Amino acid sequence: MKKVFFSLLLIIMVTSLFAGVQEKLEQFGKDNGMVYVKPLVTAFGTTMNTGLFNTAKVLKPFAFGLNVNTMLAFVPDEDKIFTAIRPDLYIVHPTTSDTIFVYNDPELESATVFGEDGATFVHNTDLDDPILLALLGLSQEDVNSLDISLPNGANLPVVPFLMPQFNLGLPFGNEIMIRGFPKVEINKDIGDLGFWGVGLKHSVSQYIPLIPIDIAAQVAFQNLYVGDILTFSNFNANLEVSKKLLMWTLYTGVGYDKTNVTAEYDYTYQTLNQDNEIVSLEQEIKFDVDGENEIRATAGIRYSLLLLKLYADYTISKYSVFNAGIGVSF
């Protein structure tokens, strides 16, 4: 059962997105790479902070529950494209001393990690002049090799995620949450994939006598590792309210998310040196990007049949998320 679960998890995550992220990101310098990957940070920050609760009622001391959440984050159209900036390369004409930029367009609209078609920075047609090429000691093939084709995106309208979760009731109206899976090697190109998260929920309604609803506050910290290239860090704080009516539980909540990713990779590119010679250089790239998932509002419904729990909810955020789950409580 455990092997089937992890296989399903890895198929959903890797085939839909991560299989090509590392290779594509390594084709970007720092500035363009940060914007290319930012929607990924927002999407996974939103999904990872989803499904943290399906009721505001805290488990009784040492009671426990097991849940599996399945999430779908919807990617807005504006996050499928970004404005790519050309490398700031130019040459000085040997006879006229005019400045000639290597690339025609200073900016191009290209695909983000969720977009479709990547743009191409084409070299300046002024460089095709045979006389100029002779003066520079370059061939037409040399100049053509400077063209930069930015990678395509994954062309995804939604981002899926699947997450197991364990909850344990503690004394004094507290409940601890543990979710995640151990590091598993996907392949040699991607490396290890791993995730862990912990959270603490505290009953607020226990301090309000005779209140007909359950109220709780919760904080959670989560990390996702994708090989050696991406590390996601997540924080969530939320206030939850729920009301049980027979076998049905209506629940809602508002929360604050903070997501950050650290990216680290090697970028190899061709450029012109001071002598107007085409050379290949390798640059170590490292940067941090914050997601745009901050304020969220969630509403959902849960059905209970003995120990079995079935639930679904919808979250409004930068990326709206639909979540459905199944669990058991003891």
VOPA-824288 format. One record per atom (N, C-alpha, C, CB): x, y, z. Coordinates in steps of 0.001 Angstrom, whole numbers, padded with zeros to 6 digits, always signed. Each point is the difference from the previous one (the first is absolute). Glycine has a CB too. Layout:
BEGIN
XYZ
...
END
This chain:
BEGIN
+000829-001205+000000
-000829+001205+000000
+000868+001261+000000
-001808-001259+001219
+002855+001243-000395
+000899+001143+000084
+000690+000223-001336
+000347-000428+002449
+000078-000648-003108
+000688+000136-001286
-000939+000558-001052
+001502-001906+000593
-002767+001474-000595
-000975+000508-000958
-000235+001487+000219
-001087-002257-000106
+000982+002649+001362
-000246+001413+000323
+001136+000889-000495
-001315-000710+002010
+002547+000335-001696
+001127+000818-000431
+000142+000017-001520
+001144-000524+002155
-001442-000583-002807
+000070-000028-001454
-000990+000979-000614
+000725-002389+000097
-001957+002399+000435
-001008+000931-000491
+000424+001434+000244
-001767-001702+000418
+002299+001980+000754
+000463+001345+000344
+001079+000476-000961
-000550-000446+002393
+001531-000398-002634
+001116+000401-000845
-000426+000155-001462
+001555-001173+001572
-002463+000324-002029
-000486+000125-001373
-000696+001340-000197
-000260-002494-000148
-000613+002859+001073
-000742+001255-000118
+000938+001188-000012
-001939-001048+001150
+002867+001089-000217
+000861+001171+000148
+001076+000078-001073
-000429-000085+002432
+001134-001021-002649
+001163+000044-000878
-000380+000117-001463
+001225-001341+001666
-002148+000504-002137
-000337+000030-001415
-000670+001298-000396
-000222-002456+000049
-000527+003083+000850
-000715+001222-000343
+000880+001231+000016
-002021-001033+000920
+003102+001006-000158
+000748+001235+000144
+001498-000174+000192
-002037+000927+000940
+002452-001615+000133
+001399+000057+000412
+000963-000696-000948
-000825+000101+002295
+000291-000972-003170
+000901-000720-000892
+000838+000929-000863
-001625-001858-000015
+001104+003054-000302
+000753+000886-000872
+000434+001297+000638
-001229-000995-001823
+000857+001235+003080
+000289+001289+000614
+001494+000256+000118
-002134-000178+001245
+002888-000788-000774
+001426+000221+000204
+000693+000306-001318
-000052-001525+001981
-000218+000740-003006
+000647+000214-001295
-000369+001364-000581
-000022-002477-000400
-001237+002873+000541
-000430+001282-000551
+000554+001171+000786
-002062-001095-000817
+002056+000980+002133
+000487+001102+000827
+001483+000248-000240
-001736-000539+001722
+002476-000502-002024
+001437+000143-000243
+000313+000743-001297
+000336-002106+001265
-001367+002418-002040
+000197+000785-001220
-000209+001496+000244
-000741-001979-001336
+000548+002372+002592
-000238+001395+000338
+001107+000548+000888
-002453-000393-000200
+002757+001673-000006
+000793+000727+000968
-000860+000363+001195
+001475+000890-001824
-000936-000131+002747
-000685+000284+001253
-001296+000775-000198
+002205-000007+001112
-002151+001148-001817
-001172+000873-000098
-001179-000684-000669
+001530+001941-000094
-001305-002548-001058
-001089-000694-000693
-000414-001269+000732
+000829+000929-002160
+000124-001618+002782
-000326-001224+000728
-000924+000252+001174
+002183-000915-000688
-001981+002025+001382
-000844+000326+001152
-001456+000189-000420
+001970+001079+001118
-002190-000389-002235
-001366+000267-000456
-000617-001256-000611
+000604+002409-000412
+000213-003208-000279
-000489-001235-000615
-000558-000963+001041
+001675+000287-001827
-000995-000400+002968
-000363-001008+000990
-000977+000521+001052
+002218-001033-000373
-002448+002344+000437
-000833+000555+001066
-001412-000592+000050
+001318+002080-000216
-002012-002297-000913
-001321-000631+000082
+000033-001379+000649
-000628+001265-002026
+001730-001993+001844
+000134-001301+000650
+000025+000155+001521
+001248-000870-002005
-000574+001902+002481
+000073+000268+001435
-001392+000295+000543
+002346+000886-000251
-003081-000037-000451
-001348+000356+000440
-000923-001213-000008
+000347+002314-000881
-000266-003115-000191
-000898-001154-000141
+000227-001028+001094
-000038+000375-002456
+001305-000734+002684
+000256-001030+000993
-000124+000536+001419
+001497-001127-001629
-001251+002414+001812
-000278+000579+001307
-001476-000079+000323
+001948+001522-000266
-002782-001257-000739
-001446-000035+000204
-000499-001415+000253
-000217+002007-001456
+000672-002969+000649
-000482-001371+000178
+000518-000618+001299
-000099-000245-002487
+001357+000512+002822
+000571-000595+001210
-000667+000520+001266
+002156-000248-001204
-002698+001464+001147
-000691+000558+001161
-001505-000239-000049
+001781+001724+000150
-002207-002624-001033
-001409-000377-000122
-000223-001348+000684
-000212+001287-002180
-000999-001502+002660
-000334-001274+000637
+000510-000146+001414
+000020-000964-002225
+000396+002063+002839
+000522-000072+001365
-001096-000299+001020
+001789+001603-000659
-003037-001324+000317
-001113-000270+000925
-001256-000319-000783
+001009+001523+001720
-001890-002303-001132
-001338-000219-000538
-001058+000113+001093
+000975-001481-001766
-000559+001998+002893
-000877+000364+001102
+000809+000865+000961
-001392-002138-000240
+000705+003000+000961
+000681+000804+001017
+000017-000720+001347
-000697+002090-001203
+000003-003197+001290
-000031-000748+001252
+001320-000749+000191
-002515-000237-000171
+003095+000383+001332
+001286-000631+000298
-000232-001427+000490
+001020+002247+000570
-000178-003170-001003
-000119-001382+000462
+000203-000106+001510
+000809-000782-002235
-001499-000153+002831
+000178-000245+001426
+001412-000531+000265
-002477-000468+000254
+002984+000637+000964
+001375-000441+000299
+000256-001449-000411
+000029+001608+001898
+000993-001791-002729
+000510-001282-000463
-000917-000723-000996
+001153-000158+002170
-002229+000824-002581
-000735-000476-001167
+000808+000407-001234
-002282+000181+001189
+002129-000933-002285
+000792+000334-001172
-000796-000233-001281
+002085-000586+001260
-001607+001211-002327
-000646-000127-001298
+001019-000090-001116
-001952+001256+000873
+001566-001930-001959
+000830-000125-001201
-000799+000543-001174
+001238-002036+000921
-000625+002899-001716
-000672+000601-001143
+000903-000048-001235
-001310+001499+001551
+000689-001491-002699
+000700+000187-001269
-000707+001117-000742
+000741-002440-000109
-000014+003518-000185
-000546+001153-000718
+000457-000023-001448
-000033+001342+002124
-000867-001020-003024
+000349+000187-001408
-000383+001420-000389
-000335-002476-000531
+001293+003235+000012
-000229+001407-000298
+000211+000291-001479
+000705+000585+002321
-001438+000403-002798
+000181+000532-001339
+000033+001515+000096
-001160-001997-001059
+002311+002592+000747
+000136+001460-000010
-000173+000492-001430
+001557-000043+002013
-002395+001055-002204
-000310+000510-001330
+000933+001164-000335
-002416-000721+000249
+003136+000583-001364
+000999+000991-000395
-000663+001125-000782
+001782-001780-000058
-001713+003023+000531
-000571+001113-000772
+000799+000256-001261
-000852+001017+002109
+000172-000521-003146
+000643+000203-001298
+001189+000951+000081
-002195-000421-001078
+002087+001443+001945
+001089+000977+000059
+001295-000587+000549
-001709+001764+000298
+001637-002916+000359
+001202-000631+000528
+000578-001054-000943
-000880+000426+002278
+000365-000473-003496
+000545-000923-000988
+001021+000672-000915
-002144-001262+000086
+002275+002572+000023
+000965+000738-000809
+000778+000968+000889
-001489-000206-002040
+002675+000585+001584
+000776+001022+000688
+000830+000756-001027
+000076-001382+002125
+000439+002528-001717
+000816+000815-000887
+001461-000341+000212
-001713+001845+000026
+002301-002504-001015
+001411-000381+000067
+000868+001165-000466
-000593-002430-000395
+001700+002643+001078
+000926+001092-000312
+001230-000573-000707
-000816+001345+002003
+001222-000696-003092
+001140-000493-000770
+001305+000185+000775
-001223+000534-002129
+002219-001354+001870
+001328+000243+000573
+000540+001341-000488
+000438-002485+000117
+000198+003209+000751
+000489+001345-000325
+001361-000107-000693
-001256+000988+001979
+001219-001449-003226
+001235-000177-000772
+000012+000943-001199
+000135-002412+000729
+000996+002963-001009
+000130+000877-001155
+001446-000027-000489
-001886+001477+000839
+002054-001013-002063
+001343+000147-000565
+000153+001435-000488
+000098-002459-000679
+001119+002890+000537
+000298+001316-000556
+000532-000203-001418
+000502+000986+002311
-001162-000337-003266
+000405-000151-001399
+001460+000427-000164
-002383+000408-000771
+003189-001257+000155
+001438+000289-000089
+000351+001296-000749
+000336-002441+000077
-001179+002862-001010
+000319+001196-000790
-000838+001218+000368
+000654-001515-001826
-001936+001317+002142
-000875+001143+000304
-000107+000280+001496
-001278-000526-002061
+001702-000429+002885
-000105+000105+001469
-001446+000022+000493
+002158+001233-000010
-003094-001616-000854
-001406-000084+000426
-000197-001220+000909
-000751+001137-002149
-000171-000991+003104
-000351-001118+000881
-001088-000847-000654
+000616+001362+002043
-000368-002653-002166
-000966-000924-000594
-000354-001065+001040
+000924+000408-002349
-002182-000399+002753
-000441-001025+000938
-000072-001351-000702
-001298+001719+001310
+001701-002758-000629
+000049-001326-000609
-001404-000506-000331
+002114-000480+001263
-003118+000860-000454
-001363-000504-000215
-000932+001139-000388
+000405-001850+001655
-001318+001559-002586
-000911+001019-000506
-000938+000535+001074
+000132-001092-002214
-000819+000185+002908
-001068+000392+000925
+000513+000104+001425
-001667-001101-001488
+001434+002240+002145
+000409+000111+001401
-000830-000883+000929
+000731+002322-000479
-002001-002581+000097
-000900-000831+000802
-000855-000864-000922
-000043+001742+001836
-000310-002934-001341
-000894-000888-000737
-000959-000665+000968
+001756-000396-001762
-002966+000142+001294
-000974-000738+000803
+000255-001487-000173
-001717+001850-000232
+001953-002553+001340
+000347-001421-000061
-000802-000782+001030
+002313+000579-000800
-002235-001903+000699
-000766-000869+000889
+000654-000098+001368
-000800-001293-001978
-000015+001336+003025
+000471-000371+001330
+000012-001524+000100
-000912+002155+001017
+001184-002668+000158
+000031-001446+000202
-001356-000640-000311
+001769+000320+001747
-002866+000460-001676
-001328-000534-000307
-000498+000407-001379
-000488+000046+002420
+001283+000731-003144
-000433+000501-001298
+000164-001021-001109
+000597+002260+000763
-000576-001747-002009
+000036-000911-001145
+001288+000165-000798
-002498+000069-000107
+002620+001004-000671
+001123+000134-000925
+001031+001010+000506
-001533-000595-001886
+002781+000184+001886
+001075+000907+000369
+000393+000884-001178
+000819-001669+001679
-000350+002857-001375
+000404+000947-001035
+001450-000253-000415
-001623+001704+000910
+002055-001025-001972
+001375-000109-000479
+000591+001393-000189
-000529-002196-001135
+001637+002440+001814
+000750+001229-000236
+000883-000214-001230
-000024+000611+002486
-000283+000108-003567
+000721-000140-001257
+001074+001077-000077
-002040-000986-001136
+003192+000621+000610
+001091+000963-000086
-000363+001160-000930
+001644-001849+000444
-001042+002957-000209
-000229+001202-000788
+000392-000242-001460
+000401+001430+002044
-001307-001092-002956
+000282-000232-001422
+001169+000849-000506
-002414-000555-000325
+002749+001606+001052
+001168+000790-000392
+001282-000829+000042
-001141+002049+000866
+001130-003090-000038
+001184-000847+000121
+000180-000936-001192
-000260+000125+002462
-000756-000196-003329
+000095-000872-001176
+000788+000643-001146
-002184-001010+000660
+002553+002266-000486
+000738+000696-001039
+001361-000688-000211
-001175+002190+000583
+001449-002696-001797
+001265-000722-000253
+001239+000822+000321
-001176-001258-001765
+001112+002567+001486
+001163+000848+000277
+000250+000079+001505
-000455+001340-002092
-000635-001165+002861
+000142+000062+001456
+000507-001324+000553
-001843+001691+000103
+001324-002797-000635
+000455-001314+000463
+001495-000171-000250
-002282-000952-000450
+002737+001423-000717
+001423-000125-000314
+000842+000857+000936
-000577-000461-002393
+000097+001669+002691
+000733+000883+000905
+000089-000595+001404
-000757+001973-001350
-000324-002673+001748
-000041-000605+001340
+000676-001367+000037
-002118+001235+000434
+002372-001807-001568
+000593-001330-000039
-000982-001088+000366
+002158+001025+000551
-003453-000790-000863
-001050-000961+000324
-000614-000539-001278
-000467+001183+002168
-000089-002394-002086
-000731-000577-001114
-001493+000155+000231
+001862-001635-000422
-002640+001420-000634
-001453+000053+000155
-000474-001073+000978
-000221+000898-002341
+000872-002039+002332
-000354-001081+000931
+000249+000422+001443
+000553-001695-001765
+000542+002433+001984
+000286+000493+001353
-001125+000902+000496
+002465-000138-000469
-002897+001044-000384
-001040+000951+000396
-001329-000717+000225
+001168+001815-001292
-001500-002757+000418
-001255-000745+000159
-000031-000767+001321
-000163-000204-002491
+001325-000232+002958
+000063-000779+001240
-000343+000838+001233
+001729-001440-001071
-001766+002758+000922
-000321+000872+001123
-001503+000071+000280
+002035+001317-000545
-002861-001769-000401
-001451+000030+000217
-000350-000813+001245
-000408+000261-002488
-000497+000260+003296
-000387-000652+001263
-001466-000399-000074
+001717+001341+001298
-001983-002629-001286
-001375-000514+000044
-000352-000322+001443
+000184-000943-002350
-001118+001692+002896
-000425-000247+001372
-000897-001237+000040
+000158+002473+000543
-000112-003241+000532
-000749-001269+000055
-001503+000204+000077
+001953-001019+001114
-002678+000030-001592
-001448-000003+000128
-000400-000273+001442
-000224-000770-002378
-001026+001074+002693
-000544-000367+001296
-000677-001355-000067
-000304+002411+000555
-000261-002828+000566
-000664-001312+000064
-001407+000041-000565
+001361-000536+001998
-001873+001748-002315
-001350+000167-000554
-001048-000670+000895
+000977+000085-002322
-000963+000300+003591
-000919-000583+000970
-001064+001014+000431
+001838-001524+000791
-003122+001190-000927
-001052+000881+000517
-000204-000160+001506
-001106-000115-002229
+001472-001071+002741
-000131-000265+001435
+001260-000703+000497
-002527-000159-000198
+002792+000286+001493
+001150-000656+000616
-000514-000986+001047
+001491+002033-000406
-001236-003338+000240
-000495-000992+000951
+000979-000230+001148
-001253-001083-001861
+000717+000663+002972
+000835-000389+001138
-000772-001021+000819
+001172+002263+000056
-000461-003176+000552
-000593-001061+000802
+000765-000101+001306
-000757-001256-002063
+000037+001248+003190
+000699+000114+001262
-000639-000861+001105
+000676+002311-000678
+000087-003237+001278
-000463-000731+001186
+000197+000845+001257
+000554-002193-001118
-001388+001967+002105
+000037+000838+001202
-000415-000812+001230
-000508+002043-001397
+001191-001805+002501
-000290-000661+001281
-000282+001073+001036
+001469-001991-000579
-002564+001829+001339
-000364+000939+001059
-000119-000742+001324
-001206+001467-001661
+001702-000836+002727
-000046-000601+001330
-000481+001032+001012
+001869-001587-000607
-002908+001215+001364
-000505+000877+001033
+000919+000025+001210
-002307-000450-000800
+002476+001626+001402
+000843+000198+001175
-000810+000665+001108
+002055+000186-001460
-001567-000253+002690
-000723+000657+001096
-000114+001514-000189
+000805-001808+001508
-001725+002392-000756
-000187+001455+000052
-000478+000591-001330
+001775+000076+001738
-002552-000864-002467
-000595+000536-001218
+000963+000185-001147
-001595+001101+001439
+002608-001950-001531
+000987+000103-001076
-000063-001218-000913
+001477+001370+001491
-001005-001175-002694
+000064-001082-000987
+001227+000208-000868
-002522-000263-000003
+003312-000771-000176
+001192+000093-000834
-000267-000670-001343
+001486+000022+002046
-000941+000557-003091
-000139-000529-001353
+001383-000331-000548
-002118+001344-000377
+002246-002508-000247
+001235-000395-000679
-000391-000471-001396
+001169-000657+002194
-000498+001181-003205
-000295-000413-001376
+001295-000100-000796
-002273+001094+000116
+002241-001869-001194
+001181-000083-000849
+000302-001415-000451
+000883+001972+001172
+000304-002121-001734
+000517-001301-000425
+001519+000102-000025
-002092-000527-001384
+002792-000588+001547
+001466+000036+000025
+000578+000277-001381
-000025-001594+001917
+001293+001992-001958
+000665+000247-001269
+000063-001279-000827
+001346+001835+001059
-001728-001709-002319
+000024-001120-000927
+000702+000465-001274
-002152-000992+000971
+003088+000208-001485
+000693+000377-001234
-000906-000246-001194
+002229-000540+001040
-002466+001625-001810
-000842-000112-001191
+000822-000559-001154
-001432+001936+000774
+002474-001239-001121
+000961-000464-000992
+001300+000769+000212
-001844-000578-001671
+002858+000259+000888
+001306+000628+000195
-000015+001476-000371
+001068-002199-000447
-001954+002582-000484
-000055+001399-000416
-000637+000875+001073
-000138-000742-002382
-000974+000280+002966
-000712+000801+000991
+000591-000198+001385
-002074-000156-001377
+002408-001069+001724
+000495-000283+001341
-001125-000378+000942
+001873+001573-000394
-001734-001188+001655
-000960-000385+001029
-001169+000977+000078
+001859-001067+001273
-003025+000517-000973
-001199+000790+000271
-000463-000336+001404
-000666+000059-002456
+000466+000953+003285
-000423-000242+001367
-000826+001142+000537
+002017-001372+000347
-002828+001074+000668
-000879+001014+000568
-000255-000315+001466
-001076+000395-002248
+001033+000644+003080
-000421-000160+001389
-000724+001256+000467
+001937-001555+000446
-002834+001383+000496
-000715+001135+000556
-000492-000317+001403
-000680+000708-002304
+000651+000296+003164
-000539-000140+001361
-000899+001187+000279
+002043-001283+000790
-003048+001060+000032
-000914+001079+000353
-000586-000209+001381
-000527+000320-002406
+000057+000744+002981
-000628-000047+001319
-001302+000780-000048
+002249-000209+001145
-003338-000441-000709
-001316+000640+000073
-000421+000106+001459
-000638-000900-002282
+000048+002040+002630
-000417+000243+001381
-001453+000459+000008
+002371+000598+000678
-003148-001196+000203
-001417+000339+000110
-000181+001367+000647
-000567-002436+000158
-000136+003307-000851
-000356+001312+000540
-001367-000049+000665
+001380+001113-001774
-002258-001930+001244
-001372-000067+000525
-000054-000567+001413
-000814-000278-002329
+001863-000423+002774
-000010-000532+001370
-000015+001118+001045
+001234-002017-000820
-000860+003223+000416
+000014+001129+000928
-001305+000793-000020
+002461+000125-000305
-003401-000551-000549
-001272+000726-000144
-001137-000946+000403
+000937+001476-001884
-001483-001352+003086
-001034-000923+000478
-001250+000018-000883
+000869+000330+002316
-001406-001521-002540
-001276-000194-000690
-000008+000488-001450
-001073+000213+002205
+002197+000008-002796
+000037+000434-001390
-000446-001155-000896
+001872+001645+000504
-002760-001397-001491
-000546-001106-000809
+000867-000403-001188
-002222+000780+000683
+003353-000178-000838
+000893-000332-001107
+001390-000309+000545
-001329+001466-001576
+002151-002089+000729
+001397-000264+000359
+000893+001035-000688
-000472-002491+000286
+001434+003006+000489
+000953+000977-000520
+001401-000468+000389
-001697+001918+000163
+002617-001821-001095
+001378-000413+000281
+000973+000874-000788
-000763-002373+000436
+001984+002437+000071
+001101+000675-000697
+001078-001041-000284
-000502+002242+001134
+001175-002095-002263
+000979-000999-000415
+001194+000662-000682
-001841-001687-000259
+003023+001144+000498
+001205+000415-000729
+000656-001265-000546
+000344+002079+001473
+000326-001937-002628
+000645-001155-000624
+001266+000448-000724
-002234-001160-000259
+003243+000279+000283
+001262+000205-000713
+000230-001217-000891
+000974+001432+001891
-000606-001194-003166
+000177-001094-000943
+001167+000281-000944
-002453-000510+000146
+003138-000565-000545
+001116+000096-000950
-000151-001061-001082
+001514+000901+001809
-001191-000513-003045
+000007-000915-001134
+001360+000104-000677
-002520+000216-000327
+003143-001388+000069
+001312-000046-000638
-000129-000660-001370
+001151-000105+002256
-000608+000762-003282
+000017-000565-001347
+001450-000078-000446
-002309+000933-000555
+002913-002102+000717
+001401-000175-000345
+000884+000983+000752
-000687-000822-002247
+001731+001264+001580
+000915+000980+000593
-000276+001408-000488
+001710-001777+000179
-002775+001948-000966
-000202+001278-000662
-001049+000882+000679
+000654-001119-002100
-001719+000528+002671
-001086+000794+000577
-000329-000470+001407
-000918+000396-002289
+000783+000573+003196
-000452-000286+001364
-001114+000985+000343
+002297-000885+000690
-003495+000349-000450
-001153+000823+000344
-000160+000046+001522
-001130-000594-002196
+000869+001792+002722
-000290+000172+001424
-001351+000704+000132
+002488+000112+000590
-003350-000650+000281
-001352+000531+000130
-000370+000254+001443
-000624-001198-002064
-000091+002289+002268
-000593+000302+001308
-001468+000343-000223
+002227+000838+000947
-003071-001336-000056
-001425+000328-000064
-000535+000224+001404
-000262-001346-002116
-000572+002365+002261
-000748+000241+001242
-001449+000223-000393
+002025+001013+001205
-002934-001674-000541
-001400+000171-000366
-000922-000050+001218
+000515-001016-002217
-001681+001610+002045
-001067-000024+001001
-001154-000776-000593
+000710+002223+001015
-001194-003239-000296
-000990-000930-000529
-001301+000057+000802
+001859-001480-000799
-002969+001283+000105
-001326-000053+000625
-000761-001151-000636
-000020+002512+000470
-000683-003302+000345
-000812-001086-000551
-001245-000219+000852
+002065-001081-000941
-003046+000445+000312
-001251-000338+000676
-000451-001374-000477
-000651+002450+000205
+000433-003361+000748
-000446-001347-000350
-001510-000086+000080
+002154-000962+000842
-002771+000399-001907
-001444-000213-000065
-000232-001459-000384
-000454+002441-000644
+000161-003259+001648
-000141-001434-000185
+001289-000584-000587
-002495+000271-000326
+002425-000841-000858
+001191-000607-000596
+000807+000990-000838
-001206-002170-000021
+000712+003386-000104
+000655+001003-000838
+000719+001036+000853
-001741-000349-001765
+002891+000791+001275
+000747+001069+000650
+000311+001078-001033
+000997-001621+001685
-001464+002823-001419
+000336+001142-000840
+001208+000695+000621
-002424+000291-000764
+003426-000002-000054
+001196+000645+000556
+000500+001104-000926
+000614-002142+001160
+000017+003122-000559
+000566+001117-000750
+001213+000531+000757
-002274+000597-000978
+003037+000226+000314
+001180+000547+000658
+000661+001068-000859
+000336-002179+001173
+000427+003023-000521
+000828+000986-000697
+001433-000212+000462
-001916+001692-000183
+002856-001437-000710
+001383-000283+000366
+000982+000898-000714
-000653-002329+000424
+001892+002213+000018
+001121+000741-000591
+001079-001012-000372
-000516+002109+001364
+000995-002022-002618
+001058-000877-000502
+001276+000792-000244
-001722-001496-001049
+002835+000845+001243
+001306+000561-000366
+000809-001125-000614
-000064+001758+001858
+000395-001622-003148
+000727-001041-000716
+001269+000571-000611
-002152-001199-000478
+003222+000444+000593
+001283+000405-000559
+000669-001221-000620
+000242+001867+001708
+000460-001639-002819
+000784-001076-000595
+001431+000481-000178
-002037-000939-001181
+002966+000045+001471
+001413+000241-000284
+000379-000852-001200
+000528+000523+002443
-000018+000126-003479
+000423-000705-001213
+001504+000122-000140
-002220+000440-001122
+002849-001535+000722
+001447-000008-000167
+000350-000935-001150
+000368+000500+002464
+000300+000050-003493
+000331-000806-001167
+001128+000673-000776
-002372-000879-000127
+002911+000171-000867
+001061+000525-000862
-000597+000411-001343
+001727-001465+001142
-001345+002638-001600
-000513+000569-001245
+001150+000116-000996
-001817+001278+001243
+001703-001981-002366
+001027+000043-001046
-000550+000768-001196
+000993-002209+000774
-000209+003157-001260
-000470+000835-001098
+001175+000454-000859
-001950+000763+001397
+001607-000310-002605
+000999+000550-000912
-000063+001523+000026
-000153-002051-001465
+001306+002680+001371
+000051+001454+000045
+001220+000492-000758
-001196+000014+002213
+001295+001288-002324
+001156+000625-000635
+000923+000551+001072
-001359+000570-002048
+002656-000847+001904
+000939+000588+000956
+000450+001376-000506
+000780-002315+000724
+000166+002914-000029
+000445+001347-000348
+000669+000064-001367
+000282+000447+002415
+000183-001565-002897
+000633-000052-001318
-000978-000402-001100
+002142-000567+001125
-003468+000627-000783
-001060-000377-000943
+000120-001454-000449
-000086+002369-000769
+000592-003212+001657
+000080-001433-000260
-001158-000694+000709
+002526+000113-000240
-003130-001094-000434
-001094-000747+000602
+000562-001085+000907
-001473+000471-001992
+001076-000438+003257
+000488-000965+000981
-001176-000568+000788
+002207+001222+000166
-002036-002416+000363
-000996-000621+000873
+000420+000196+001449
-000589-001710-001774
-000350+002182+002580
+000263+000247+001410
-000998-000750+000855
+000949+002247-000544
-000537-002586+001735
-000886-000652+000972
-000087+000877+001239
+000597-002311-000873
-001815+002553+001314
-000232+000869+001143
-000847-000715+001040
+000169+002019-001479
+000233-001943+002728
-000791-000597+001078
-001107+000972+000401
+002007-001324+000828
-003240+000860-000944
-001161+000840+000287
-000626-000437+001330
-000418+000356-002489
+000120+000602+003330
-000709-000271+001244
-000869+001199+000330
+001857-001507+000830
-003143+001238-000553
-000898+001090+000353
-001158-000523+000848
+000627+001219-002115
-001302-000300+002780
-001212-000275+000776
-001167+000734-000645
+001339-000305+002140
-002479-000362-002207
-001210+000596-000557
-001149-000224+000972
+000819-000375-002372
-001585+001435+002631
-001197-000100+000833
-001218-000191-000887
+001053+001447+001777
-001968-002317-001346
-001256-000176-000717
-000951+001145+000268
+000301-002458+000116
-001368+002504-000905
-001006+001050+000155
-001231-000505+000740
+000828+001052-002101
-000719-002191+002738
-001118-000557+000755
+000082+000497+001440
-000075-002058-001493
-000723+003048+001837
+000043+000552+001352
-001321-000195+000741
+001667+001674-000794
-002735-001027+000337
-001289-000106+000688
-000850-001053-000694
+000112+002424+000722
-000748-003278+000086
-000874-001038-000541
-001285-000080+000805
+001994-001282-000810
-003057+000843+000149
-001288-000249+000654
-000511-001350-000482
-000529+002494+000177
+000117-003334+000762
-000388-001374-000316
-001401-000295+000525
+002413-000704+000067
-003185-000050-000838
-001308-000478+000429
-000159-001437-000478
-000990+002345-000071
+000415-003206+000947
-000143-001392-000389
-001066-000717+000799
+002372+000007-000646
-002570-001271+000295
-000989-000840+000663
+000580-001394+000193
-001900+001335-001010
+001563-001950+002150
+000493-001342+000319
-001164-000896+000367
+002194+000939+000783
-002138-002178-001238
-001004-001009+000331
+000667-001092+000827
-001323+000496-002117
+000718-000829+003244
+000554-001004+000912
-000921-001209+000064
+001129+001803+001349
-000554-002980-001507
-000727-001258+000140
+000849-000919+000862
-001164+000268-002260
+000789-000373+003529
+000783-000726+000984
+001423+000584+000026
-001401-002116-000350
+002428+001324+000028
+001377+000490+000038
+000418+000697-001290
+000521-001839+001568
-001304+001655-002637
+000373+000511-001314
-000386+001467-000159
-000270-002300-000935
+001162+003080+000326
-000248+001413-000271
+000245+000270-001491
+000667+000639+002383
-001637-000012-003021
+000127+000448-001384
-000213+001509-000022
-000811-002244-000919
+001687+002965+000238
-000120+001457+000046
+000503+000631-001290
+000269-000068+002484
-000717+001290-002709
+000449+000780-001156
-000078+001470+000369
-000784-001778-001645
+001718+002563+001120
-000012+001437+000265
+000610+000756-001163
+000145-000435+002459
-000396+001720-002445
+000510+000889-001045
+000652+001198+000662
-001787-000747-001632
+002982+001083+001169
+000759+001114+000553
+000157+001092-001047
+001221-001562+001547
-001535+002783-001134
+000211+001167-000853
+001305+000650+000418
-002497+000361-000322
+003419-000273-000621
+001319+000582+000244
+000522+000488-001343
+000470-001526+002009
+000813+001897-002079
+000601+000365-001281
-000246-001110-001012
+001763+001379+001167
-001517-002633-000748
-000389-001173-000771
-001114-000682+000782
+002337-000295-001035
-003547+000276+000515
-001083-000695+000683
+000262-001503-000035
-001632+001839-000614
+001186-002531+001674
+000311-001422+000154
-001252-000778+000369
+002342+000570+000697
-002552-001684-001385
-001027-000962+000394
+000678-001163+000692
-001508+000675-001919
+000967-001063+003060
+000570-001096+000780
-001087-001018+000345
+001755+001554+000944
-001447-002822-001120
-000890-001078+000400
+000819-001017+000774
-001517+000361-002007
+000910-000908+003055
+000776-000921+000814
-000838-001083+000639
+001562+001830+000417
-000853-002815+000058
-000626-001112+000717
+000841-000287+001230
-000974-000989-002137
+000317+000644+003231
+000760-000266+001224
-000776-000871+000965
+001154+002171-000285
-000452-002588+001297
-000609-000761+001096
+000490+000607+001306
-000135-002145-001390
-000742+002125+002400
+000350+000521+001328
-000311-001061+001038
-000457+002383-000723
+001364-002519+001689
-000147-000997+001061
+000026+000678+001373
+001094-001744-001471
END
